[in-house]
């Protein structure tokens, strides 16, 4: 680009009538732009000194008012000669481009050249003139001519508007510029504040992104014009240098997000909306490059980002405008004016347009009009949304009225169907209650069957023992009766006493009367034991059922467990039952209900052990009771098949059973759970498959409960 620029200058110089010799600046008292009167020398290796430059014949005359040196790593020497035909010998050179890392002004004095050095990397307070532009004093007597040299270098594109004038005229020009910039900054601040307050009330995201865009575009322009160097970063020039790229990059990112939200590109242009991350990524890359110190590449990245942003936003704005979305039309007009200002500013830098008060501020003017129109567009967008909301509400009201009519018609039909459904549900509920009652009765009958079978088996053994001893006892008693009859016959006989004794002794030995006495004693003891066992079983049955205790009363839970084991004794087989009863107090409860709980849990424990061991030995059931002073704990632990986690979650559900068909109703554990809960107690399970199961019952000693 740089080489093309100098080729362009060379071609113009060849065709210019005055290109053969450098024109001398003739100063007559008014400010004059000297861009066409200078010559330019490129120092590509940054090694020329003044002596080399003075002798060089490679200077190329400039043919535009505002030399544009493009983006380059080279240093450039500018040369101009000036004749003073004014009445003042004190003049001033103003270079109205504040972003130069090197700006050295060489001027002749007493036969040799002196230098004034300025830079945007130095502290602002070190400048003789407290202004962001580069200002140099020139002492040139009236009707005298002198040649001056200016060395410049920058990491940015260099646009060099050089103006010579008296200090008073230069100061007047700078004052006018400050006033215009003050107006511009004031408009930016007003727009930011006004729209930020609107955002606080509306919470519309478009406003906050508009505020960010206007803030950063304002900072961008004030940075490029040097005002942030003057007023914000004078003590930290490095921040000013970073801001030259960071502020326009943030402005570009904010603009892209604002457009996406304001124009709703995701819905209105979904295809183009997918391209928005590209410019945002480019702008972000420019920020990273500038922070990393890659200055010229970051500047070029901003140029690329700006071109892609402009093209994409124009395409989006045009497409959405064709959809007759009114805010998009405002946006398109605003963006067009802003872009026109940029084009005119660029044409001025290229020398196509003259450097004057109008062209100097075309970009700022375009930005001012743009932000104003965008603010109007935001306000209009609210009106559009309000109108759309009103239309939507009207349509919703109409639909509601139609729905109301439909609802009235449907309500009548619904009431009939609800009545029919309610009747059906009531019938189903009654059926369900009957089924539940039948199942509960079935559980009761199953328990009764278990009770009957256990009692029948337990009583049958001692009764059999009694009945088996009756026949031998009857025989022995008959033998006693026969012996008594024989003794009477012997007693009344006329035999001598010796003969009678001999006859009785023979009879006693023949009938084995001594053994008969022993056998009768043994048979009577057997009958007594059988009768006692039967009495104990009946007593246990009475304790288990508690038929004579229908009220809440203190009960010995150890006795209740023993009575349950009497019922289940015939099912144990080879299972070993280990009882570890603690000294527990009497518990206020319904004994019969709790005995049913013990029966159900013990019955399941026996079933689980038989499932694992079958008819083999090794099965165990441990029953432990203890107290902590307030509660009694009963632990019933077996070493059977165990219970998995999923089954544990369901074990207390009504009708849930793991037993086969006909082996259980699924209500035993549900009844046990509800009984313990109604006694204000708790029941827990510790188990794992193959490791047995432990049921832990906790019951308060003192209770106030009523169970129907």
C-alpha positions in Angstrom: 0.0 0.0 0.0 2.8 2.3 0.9 4.7 1.7 -2.4 1.5 2.3 -4.4 1.0 5.5 -2.5 4.5 6.8 -3.5 4.0 5.6 -7.1 0.8 7.7 -7.1 2.7 10.7 -5.8 5.4 10.2 -8.4 3.0 10.0 -11.3 1.2 13.1 -10.1 4.5 14.9 -9.7 5.5 14.0 -13.3 2.3 15.5 -14.7 2.3 18.5 -12.3 3.6 21.7 -13.8 5.4 22.7 -10.7 6.8 19.3 -9.9 10.2 20.0 -11.2 11.1 22.3 -8.3 10.0 22.5 -4.7 7.5 25.4 -4.2 8.4 27.8 -1.4 5.7 28.6 1.2 5.0 32.3 1.1 3.5 33.4 4.4 1.6 36.7 4.4 0.0 36.7 7.8 -3.0 34.3 7.5 -3.0 30.6 8.4 -1.9 28.5 5.4 -1.9 24.8 4.7 1.5 23.8 3.3 0.8 20.2 2.3 1.4 20.9 -1.4 4.6 22.8 -0.7 6.5 20.0 1.1 8.7 17.2 -0.1 8.8 13.7 1.4 11.7 11.3 2.0 11.2 7.8 3.3 13.8 6.4 5.7 12.9 2.7 5.5 15.7 1.6 7.8 15.3 4.5 10.3 19.0 5.4 10.0 19.1 8.8 8.4 20.5 11.8 10.3 19.9 15.4 9.4 23.1 15.7 7.4 22.2 12.8 5.2 18.7 14.1 4.7 19.9 17.6 3.8 22.1 16.2 1.1 19.5 13.7 -0.2 18.0 14.1 -3.7 15.3 11.5 -3.1 12.6 13.9 -1.8 9.3 13.5 -3.6 7.1 16.6 -3.8 3.7 16.3 -2.3 0.7 17.2 -4.5 -2.1 17.0 -1.9 -2.9 19.4 0.9 -2.9 16.7 3.6 -0.1 14.2 3.1 -1.2 10.6 3.9 1.8 8.4 4.6 -0.3 5.2 5.2 0.7 2.5 7.6 4.5 2.0 7.7 7.4 1.0 9.9 9.6 3.7 8.2 10.5 7.1 9.4 9.6 10.0 7.0 11.3 13.3 6.6 9.3 16.3 5.4 11.1 19.3 3.9 9.7 22.7 3.2 11.1 26.2 2.5 9.2 29.3 3.7 9.4 33.0 3.0 8.0 35.4 5.6 6.2 38.3 4.0 4.2 39.1 7.1 4.8 41.8 9.7 5.6 39.3 12.5 8.8 37.3 12.9 7.2 34.9 15.4 5.4 32.1 13.6 4.1 28.7 14.5 3.8 25.3 12.8 0.8 23.2 13.8 0.6 19.5 13.0 -3.0 18.5 13.7 -2.4 14.8 14.1 -1.8 13.8 17.7 -0.7 10.2 17.4 2.9 10.3 16.4 5.6 8.4 18.4 8.3 10.6 16.8 7.9 14.3 15.7 11.2 16.1 15.5 11.2 19.6 14.0 14.6 20.9 12.7 14.9 24.7 12.2 18.0 26.8 11.3 19.4 29.2 13.8 22.8 31.0 13.7 24.0 28.9 10.8 23.1 25.5 12.1 20.0 23.4 12.8 18.4 23.0 16.2 15.6 20.5 17.0 12.4 20.5 18.9 11.2 17.0 19.8 7.7 15.9 20.7 6.0 12.5 21.1 2.7 11.0 22.2 4.7 8.6 24.3 6.0 11.4 26.6 4.2 12.9 29.5 1.7 15.5 28.4 2.9 17.9 31.1 6.3 18.1 29.5 5.0 19.9 26.5 5.6 23.6 26.2 2.2 24.2 24.7 -0.5 22.3 26.7 -2.3 21.0 23.6 -2.6 17.6 22.0 -1.5 18.8 18.5 2.2 19.1 17.8 3.0 22.9 18.0 6.4 24.3 17.1 7.8 27.8 17.3 9.3 29.4 14.1 11.5 32.5 14.3 11.8 34.0 10.8 12.6 37.6 10.1 10.4 39.5 7.6 11.3 39.0 4.0 13.6 36.1 5.0 13.5 32.5 3.6 14.5 29.4 5.5 14.3 25.6 5.0 12.8 23.3 7.7 12.8 19.6 8.2 10.3 17.5 10.1 10.9 13.8 11.0 7.8 11.8 11.8 7.0 8.2 12.7 4.0 6.3 14.0 2.6 2.9 14.6 -0.7 4.2 13.1 -1.5 5.6 9.7 -0.1 9.1 9.4 -2.3 11.9 8.1 -0.4 15.2 8.3 -2.3 18.4 8.0 0.5 21.0 8.4 -0.5 24.6 9.1 1.7 27.7 9.4 0.4 30.8 11.1 1.0 33.4 13.7 0.6 32.2 17.3 -2.6 34.3 17.7 -4.2 32.9 14.6 -3.1 29.3 15.5 -4.6 29.7 19.0 -7.8 31.1 17.5 -8.0 28.1 15.2 -7.4 25.7 18.1 -10.1 27.5 20.2 -12.6 27.0 17.4 -11.7 23.4 17.2 -12.1 23.0 21.0 -15.5 24.6 20.9 -16.7 22.3 18.2 -15.2 19.3 20.0 -16.9 20.4 23.2 -20.3 20.5 21.4 -19.6 17.0 20.0 -18.6 15.6 23.4 -21.6 17.3 25.0 -24.0 15.7 22.5 -22.4 12.3 23.2 -22.7 12.7 27.0 -26.3 13.8 26.7 -27.2 10.9 24.5 -25.5 8.4 26.9 -27.1 9.9 30.0 -30.6 10.2 28.4 -30.7 6.7 27.0 -29.2 5.2 30.2 -32.0 6.6 32.2 -34.5 5.2 29.7 -32.9 1.8 30.1 -33.2 2.0 33.9 -37.0 2.5 33.5 -37.6 0.2 30.5 -34.9 -2.5 31.1 -34.8 -2.8 27.3 -31.4 -4.4 26.4 -31.2 -2.3 23.2 -30.7 0.8 25.3 -27.8 -0.5 27.3 -26.0 -1.6 24.1 -26.7 1.7 22.5 -25.2 3.5 25.5 -22.1 1.3 25.3 -21.8 1.9 21.5 -22.2 5.7 21.9 -19.7 5.8 24.8 -17.0 3.9 22.9 -17.5 5.7 19.6 -17.2 9.0 21.6 -14.0 7.7 23.3 -12.7 6.6 19.9 -13.1 10.1 18.3 -11.7 11.9 21.3 -8.7 9.6 21.4 -8.0 9.9 17.7 -8.2 13.7 18.1 -5.9 13.5 21.2 -8.3 14.8 23.8 -8.0 11.7 26.0 -4.2 12.1 25.9 -4.8 15.7 27.0 -7.4 15.2 29.7 -7.4 11.5 30.7 -4.1 9.7 29.9 -1.6 12.6 30.0 0.2 11.0 32.9 0.0 7.5 31.3 0.8 7.8 27.6 0.9 4.0 27.3 -2.9 3.8 28.0 -3.5 6.5 25.4 -1.5 4.4 22.9 -3.6 1.2 23.8 -6.8 3.2 23.6 -6.2 4.1 19.9 -7.2 0.5 19.1 -9.1 -0.7 22.1 -11.8 2.0 22.0 -12.7 1.6 18.3 -12.7 -2.2 18.8 -15.1 -2.0 21.7 -17.2 0.4 19.7 -17.4 -2.1 16.9 -18.3 -4.9 19.2 -21.0 -2.8 20.9 -22.4 -1.8 17.5 -22.6 -5.5 16.4 -24.4 -6.5 19.6 -26.7 -3.5 19.4 -27.7 -4.3 15.9 -28.4 -7.9 16.8 -30.7 -6.9 19.7 -32.2 -3.8 18.2 -33.1 -5.3 14.8 -33.8 -8.8 16.3 -31.5 -10.4 13.6 -31.8 -13.9 15.1 -35.5 -14.0 13.9 -35.5 -11.5 11.0 -32.3 -12.6 9.3 -31.2 -15.9 10.8 -28.6 -16.6 8.0 -26.9 -13.2 8.3 -27.1 -13.4 12.1 -24.7 -16.3 12.0 -22.0 -14.0 10.5 -22.0 -11.5 13.4 -19.5 -13.4 15.5 -16.9 -12.9 12.7 -16.4 -9.1 13.1 -16.6 -9.5 16.8 -13.8 -12.0 16.7 -11.7 -9.7 14.5 -12.2 -6.8 16.8 -11.3 -8.9 19.8 -8.1 -10.0 17.9 -7.2 -6.4 17.4 -7.5 -5.7 21.1 -5.3 -8.7 21.9 -2.7 -7.7 19.3 -2.5 -4.1 20.7 -2.1 -5.4 24.2 0.6 -7.8 23.0 2.5 -4.9 21.4 1.8 -5.9 17.8 0.8 -2.3 17.0 0.7 -2.1 13.2 -1.1 -5.5 12.7 -3.7 -4.4 15.3 -4.3 -1.2 13.3 -4.7 -3.2 10.1 -7.0 -5.6 11.9 -9.2 -2.7 12.9 -9.4 -1.7 9.2 -10.5 -5.2 8.2 -13.0 -5.4 11.0 -14.5 -2.0 10.1 -15.0 -3.1 6.4 -16.6 -6.4 7.4 -18.8 -4.6 10.0 -20.0 -2.0 7.5 -20.8 -4.5 4.8 -22.6 -6.9 7.2 -24.6 -4.1 9.0 -25.7 -2.6 5.6 -26.8 -6.0 4.3 -28.8 -6.6 7.5 -30.3 -3.1 7.6 -31.4 -3.3 4.0 -32.9 -6.7 4.3 -34.9 -5.9 7.4 -36.0 -2.6 5.9 -37.5 -4.5 3.0 -39.5 -6.4 5.6 -41.2 -3.0 6.4 -39.9 -2.9 9.9 -39.9 0.8 10.6 -37.0 1.0 13.2 -34.8 -0.7 10.6 -35.4 2.3 8.2 -34.3 4.8 10.8 -31.3 2.7 11.5 -30.4 2.5 7.7 -30.7 6.3 7.4 -28.5 6.8 10.5 -25.9 4.3 9.3 -25.8 5.8 5.8 -25.2 9.3 7.2 -22.4 8.0 9.4 -20.8 6.1 6.6 -21.1 9.2 4.3 -19.2 11.2 7.0 -16.4 8.5 7.0 -16.2 8.5 3.2 -15.8 12.3 3.1 -13.2 12.2 5.9 -11.3 9.6 4.0 -11.5 11.6 0.7 -10.1 14.6 2.6 -7.2 12.5 3.8 -6.5 11.4 0.2 -6.6 15.0 -1.0 -9.7 14.5 -3.1 -11.6 17.0 -0.9 -9.9 20.2 0.5 -8.8 20.5 4.1 -11.2 23.0 5.7 -13.6 23.5 8.6 -16.3 21.4 6.9 -14.2 18.4 5.8 -12.3 18.4 9.1 -15.5 17.4 11.0 -17.5 15.3 8.6 -16.9 12.2 10.7 -17.9 13.8 13.9 -21.0 15.4 12.2 -21.9 12.0 10.8 -21.6 10.4 14.3 -23.7 13.2 15.8 -26.5 12.7 13.3 -26.2 8.9 13.6 -26.5 8.7 17.4 -29.4 11.1 17.3 -31.3 9.1 14.7 -30.5 5.9 16.5 -31.9 7.4 19.7 -35.1 8.4 17.8 -35.2 4.9 16.3 -35.1 3.4 19.8 -38.0 5.6 20.9 -39.9 4.7 17.8 -39.2 1.0 18.4 -41.0 1.4 21.8 -44.0 2.9 20.0 -43.9 0.0 17.5 -43.8 -2.5 20.3 -46.6 -0.7 22.1 -48.7 -0.7 19.0 -48.0 -4.4 18.4 -48.8 -5.1 22.1 -52.2 -3.2 21.7 -53.0 -5.2 18.6 -52.0 -8.4 20.3 -54.2 -7.5 23.3 -57.1 -6.8 21.0 -56.7 -10.1 19.2 -56.3 -11.8 22.6 -59.5 -10.1 23.8 -61.4 -11.3 20.7 -60.0 -14.8 21.2 -60.9 -14.7 24.8 -64.5 -13.8 24.0 -64.7 -16.6 21.5 -63.2 -19.0 24.0 -65.6 -17.9 26.7 -68.5 -18.9 24.4 -66.9 -22.2 23.7 -66.2 -22.7 27.4 -69.9 -22.0 28.3 -70.9 -24.6 25.8 -68.4 -27.1 27.0 -69.2 -26.6 30.6 -72.7 -28.0 30.3 -71.3 -31.1 28.5 -68.5 -31.3 31.0 -70.8 -31.2 34.0 -72.7 -34.2 32.6 -69.5 -36.1 32.0 -68.1 -35.2 35.4 -71.3 -36.5 37.0 -71.0 -39.7 35.0 -67.3 -40.0 35.9 -67.9 -39.3 39.5 -70.5 -42.0 39.7 -68.2 -44.4 38.1 -65.4 -43.4 40.4 -67.6 -43.8 43.5 -68.6 -47.3 42.3 -64.9 -48.2 41.6 -64.0 -46.8 45.0 -66.6 -49.0 46.7 -65.3 -52.0 44.8 -61.7 -51.1 45.9 -62.8 -50.8 49.5 -64.5 -54.1 49.3 -61.4 -55.7 47.7 -59.2 -54.1 50.4 -61.5 -55.4 53.1 -61.5 -58.9 51.6 -57.7 -58.8 51.3 -57.4 -57.7 55.0 -59.8 -60.4 56.0 -57.7 -62.8 53.9 -54.6 -61.7 55.9 -56.5 -62.2 59.1 -57.5 -65.7 58.0 -54.0 -66.5 57.0 -52.8 -65.4 60.4 -55.6 -67.4 62.0 -54.6 -70.4 59.9 -51.0 -70.0 61.0 -52.2 -69.7 64.6 -54.5 -72.7 64.3 -51.8 -74.9 62.7 -49.2 -73.9 65.3 -51.6 -74.4 68.3 -52.8 -77.7 66.8 -49.3 -79.0 66.4 -48.1 -77.7 69.8 -51.2 -79.1 71.7 -51.2 -82.4 69.7 -47.9 -83.5 71.1 -48.7 -83.4 74.8 -52.2 -84.7 74.2 -50.8 -87.6 72.3 -48.4 -88.2 75.2 -51.4 -88.2 77.7 -53.6 -90.5 75.5 -50.7 -92.9 74.9 -50.2 -93.3 78.7 -53.9 -94.0 79.4 -54.0 -97.6 78.1 -50.9 -98.8 80.0 -52.2 -97.1 83.1 -55.6 -98.8 82.8 -53.9 -102.1 82.4 -51.8 -101.5 85.4 -54.8 -100.4 87.5 -56.7 -103.6 86.4 -53.7 -105.7 87.5 -53.9 -103.9 90.9 -57.6 -104.7 91.2 -56.8 -108.3 90.3 -54.1 -108.3 93.0 -56.5 -106.9 95.5 -59.0 -109.7 94.7 -56.3 -112.4 95.0 -55.2 -111.0 98.4 -58.9 -111.1 99.7 -59.2 -114.8 98.6 -55.9 -115.6 100.3 -56.9 -113.7 103.4 -60.2 -115.6 103.9 -58.7 -119.0 103.1 -58.1 -121.5 106.0 -54.4 -121.9 105.3 -51.8 -121.2 107.8 -50.1 -117.8 107.8 -46.9 -119.3 106.5 -48.7 -120.8 103.6 -50.6 -117.5 103.0 -47.3 -115.6 102.9 -45.7 -118.1 100.6 -48.7 -118.0 98.3 -48.7 -114.1 98.3 -44.9 -114.0 97.6 -45.3 -116.4 94.7 -48.1 -114.2 93.3 -46.1 -111.0 93.7 -43.1 -112.5 91.9 -45.3 -113.9 89.2 -47.1 -110.6 88.5 -43.9 -108.4 89.0 -45.8 -106.1 91.4 -42.6 -104.0 92.1 -42.2 -103.0 88.4 -45.9 -102.3 88.2 -45.6 -99.7 90.9 -42.7 -98.0 89.1 -44.5 -98.1 85.8 -47.6 -96.5 87.2 -45.5 -93.7 88.7 -43.9 -93.1 85.3 -47.2 -93.1 83.5 -48.7 -90.6 86.0 -45.7 -88.3 85.7 -46.0 -88.4 81.8 -49.7 -87.5 82.0 -49.0 -84.7 84.4 -46.2 -83.3 82.2 -48.5 -83.4 79.1 -51.3 -81.7 80.9 -48.9 -79.0 82.2 -47.5 -78.4 78.7 -51.0 -78.1 77.3 -51.8 -75.5 80.1 -48.6 -73.6 79.2 -49.6 -73.5 75.5 -53.1 -72.3 76.4 -51.6 -69.6 78.6 -49.2 -68.5 75.7 -52.2 -68.5 73.4 -54.1 -66.2 75.8 -51.0 -63.9 76.1 -50.6 -63.8 72.3 -54.3 -63.1 71.5 -55.0 -60.9 74.5 -58.7 -61.5 73.9 -59.4 -60.3 77.4 -57.4 -57.0 77.0 -59.0 -54.6 74.5 -57.7 -51.4 76.2 -54.3 -49.7 76.3 -52.4 -51.2 79.2 -48.8 -52.1 80.3 -47.5 -55.3 78.8 -44.4 -57.4 78.9 -43.1 -57.5 75.3 -40.7 -60.4 76.1 -43.8 -62.5 77.0 -45.4 -61.4 73.8 -42.4 -62.5 71.7 -42.3 -65.8 73.5 -46.0 -66.4 72.9 -45.4 -65.7 69.1 -42.6 -68.2 69.1 -44.9 -70.8 70.7 -47.3 -70.3 67.7 -44.4 -70.6 65.2 -42.5 -73.4 67.0 -43.7 -76.1 64.5 -42.2 -74.1 61.6 -38.7 -73.7 63.0 -37.4 -77.1 62.0 -33.6 -76.9 62.5 -33.5 -73.2 62.9 -31.8 -72.1 66.2 -33.5 -69.3 68.0 -31.3 -67.2 70.3 -33.1 -65.0 72.8 -31.2 -62.2 74.4 -33.9 -60.4 76.5 -33.0 -57.4 78.4 -34.6 -56.2 81.6 -37.2 -54.0 79.9 -40.1 -52.2 81.7 -43.8 -52.8 80.9 -44.8 -50.9 77.7 -48.2 -49.1 77.4 -49.6 -50.7 74.3 -52.2 -52.9 72.7 -50.5 -56.3 73.4 -52.6 -58.3 70.9 -51.7 -55.8 68.0 -48.0 -55.9 68.8 -48.0 -59.7 69.1 -49.4 -59.8 65.6 -46.5 -57.6 64.5 -44.0 -60.0 66.1 -45.7 -63.0 64.5 -45.5 -61.4 61.0 -41.8 -60.4 61.3 -40.8 -63.8 62.8 -42.8 -65.7 60.2 -40.9 -63.8 57.4 -37.6 -64.4 59.2 -38.3 -68.2 59.3 -39.3 -68.1 55.6 -36.1 -66.3 54.6 -33.9 -68.7 56.6 -35.6 -71.8 55.1 -35.1 -70.3 51.6 -31.4 -70.2 52.2 -30.8 -73.3 54.3 -33.8 -75.5 53.5 -33.9 -78.5 55.8 -30.2 -78.2 56.7 -28.9 -76.8 60.0 -27.1 -73.5 60.3 -30.1 -71.1 60.3 -30.3 -68.7 63.1 -32.8 -66.1 64.4 -31.5 -63.6 67.0 -34.1 -61.8 69.2 -32.7 -58.9 71.3 -34.7 -56.5 73.6 -33.3 -53.4 75.4 -34.3 -50.1 76.7 -32.8 -46.6 76.9 -35.1 -45.4 79.6 -37.7 -43.8 77.2 -38.0 -46.4 74.6 -37.8 -50.2 74.2 -36.0 -51.6 71.2 -36.7 -55.0 69.7 -34.1 -56.4 67.2 -35.1 -59.5 65.2 -32.2 -60.6 63.0 -31.9 -63.6 60.7 -29.2 -65.0 58.5 -31.5 -65.8 55.6 -31.5 -64.6 52.0 -31.5 -60.9 52.8 -33.4 -58.1 51.2 -32.1 -55.9 48.3 -32.4 -52.1 48.3 -35.3 -52.0 45.8 -37.3 -54.5 47.8 -36.6 -52.5 51.0 -38.3 -49.5 49.5 -41.5 -51.5 48.9 -41.5 -53.9 51.7 -44.1 -52.0 53.7 -46.4 -51.2 50.7 -49.8 -52.9 50.9 -50.1 -56.0 48.8 -46.3 -56.2 48.1 -44.8 -59.7 48.5 -41.8 -61.6 47.3 -43.4 -65.0 48.2 -44.9 -67.2 45.6 -48.6 -67.3 44.6 -50.6 -68.7 47.6 -47.8 -68.2 50.1 -48.6 -64.6 51.2 -51.1 -61.8 50.9 -48.6 -58.9 50.9 -50.4 -57.3 53.9 -48.4 -58.6 56.8 -45.6 -56.1 56.8 -48.0 -53.2 55.9 -50.1 -54.1 58.9 -47.0 -54.3 61.1 -45.7 -50.9 59.8 -49.1 -49.2 60.5 -49.4 -50.8 63.9 -45.9 -49.6 65.0 -46.6 -46.1 63.6 -49.9 -45.9 65.5 -48.0 -46.8 68.7 -45.8 -43.7 67.9 -42.9 -46.0 67.2 -40.6 -46.7 64.3 -39.5 -49.8 62.3 -36.3 -49.9 60.3 -34.5 -52.5 58.1 -30.8 -53.3 57.9 -30.2 -55.8 55.1 -28.3 -56.8 52.0 -28.8 -59.7 49.6 -27.2 -62.9 51.1 -26.4 -61.2 54.4 -29.7 -61.7 56.2 -32.1 -59.1 57.5 -32.5 -57.2 60.7 -35.7 -55.4 61.7 -35.4 -52.8 64.5 -38.6 -51.8 66.3 -38.6 -48.8 68.6 -41.6 -48.3 70.9 -42.1 -45.6 73.5 -42.6 -46.9 77.0 -45.3 -44.4 77.8 -47.9 -44.0 75.1 -51.2 -42.3 74.4 -52.7 -43.9 71.4 -56.0 -45.3 70.3 -56.2 -48.0 67.6 -59.6 -49.0 66.2 
